[in-house]
Amino acid sequence: MDILYEFSSALLQARQRKEMTQEQVAWALEVSHATYNAWECGHRLCPYKHIIGLINYFDDEQFTRSMIRILLTLQHNMAGLNKMDKSALTRYYRSLMSVLADECEKWVEEIRV
């Protein structure tokens, strides 16, 4: 699936579930309506900081999962992981999951304090 299409579709669905207008979301993120519209129409992918802002704004598990998948896909492509053989790629992602699990555990501990 095309990343821009997946991003814009997830953005549209999250906004509709929250029953917000494009203008309201744009205002909350402090971007112009035209900029937000370009994201939702699939003309542009928004910067990382706005993806994080959207995740926080929508507070929607389905949207968060979509954004994580998109970010991992971008990282996968930028790092040239699509050129790795299957076993090397499996080792890479298993180590990544381990690191993420460790980091999440640290964050949970910080919350408990």
Secondary structure by P-SEA (a helix, b strand, c coil): ccaaaaaaaaaaaaaaaacccaaaaaaaacccaaaaaaaaaccccccaaaaaaaaaaaccaaaaaaaaaaaaaaaaaaaccccccaaaaaaaaaaaaaaaaaaaaaaaaaaac
